[in-house]
């Protein structure tokens, strides 16, 4: 008779767990997503969920931070580009790619999710997203101001207005993506917006 062996419990894919949990939170909000619903959807026991994330709140916070921080990374990469037209292009194009990630690797837009109005006591998703949006805007503004200081743009450039224009385009692309617009269509729009902005940039060398 073969004696059953005691093996380790199967390891779970943390990234997949966070993605599947985010889908539930995005759809139902924090309080509308029960621990029972999470464990059923994730294939975890309650003890395993708590061991990995501390609590349902801990899982929610990690999900919000994981997917929201991807937008910060877009701006962080973009402002490192050598010239301002490329900075604007990267912000617009990379944003479209993030907004239209396939559902098997992305839970959807946090901005339009129920989680924005139903969060934990320790992490207000709406306030967190607003802080993130503000950081992105300040980062882009600083890069445009640097372009003015470096002589890439004329001294009279309204850096705040230019920042607002780019951010307005990004927000519009996000809304269209949330309404189901196709990635290729959004890329056409983003490229057109980039070309129009590039042509209007008050270049000091023109």
Secondary structure as GFF3:
##gff-version 3
##sequence-region A 1 206
A	DSSP	alpha_helix	14	28	.	.	.	ID=ss1
A	DSSP	alpha_helix	35	42	.	.	.	ID=ss2
A	DSSP	alpha_helix	46	53	.	.	.	ID=ss3
A	DSSP	alpha_helix	56	78	.	.	.	ID=ss4
A	DSSP	alpha_helix	84	99	.	.	.	ID=ss5
A	DSSP	three_ten_helix	114	116	.	.	.	ID=ss6
A	DSSP	alpha_helix	125	149	.	.	.	ID=ss7
A	DSSP	alpha_helix	159	178	.	.	.	ID=ss8
A	DSSP	alpha_helix	183	200	.	.	.	ID=ss9
###
